[in-house]
Amino acid sequence: MDDYSECLDIARQELKLAKAALRRDMAEYPTPIAGCDEQFNHLLDQIERVRTALAALEIPNFVPTPRKLEPGRSIESR
């Protein structure tokens, strides 16, 4: 396996652990929850950030390649 693949797998595992910990914190959060509860809103923000990071790891990225390969060119040649 490539080194970067292993790193991505570790990142996914760590993000899943973070998501589980955040869900646990949210489940244990005392009620009632007011709409202006800063700490709970922070938890919501953090879990959304984790979801976004996990989704970003799963999206295949399009990397444009030059139509004509030329040494020293890093952008698509047209």
Long-range contacts (C-beta under 8 A, 24 or more apart in sequence): 8-57, 11-53, 11-57, 12-54, 12-57, 15-50, 15-53, 15-54, 15-57, 16-54, 18-46, 18-50, 19-47, 19-50, 19-51, 19-54, 22-46, 22-47, 22-50, 23-47
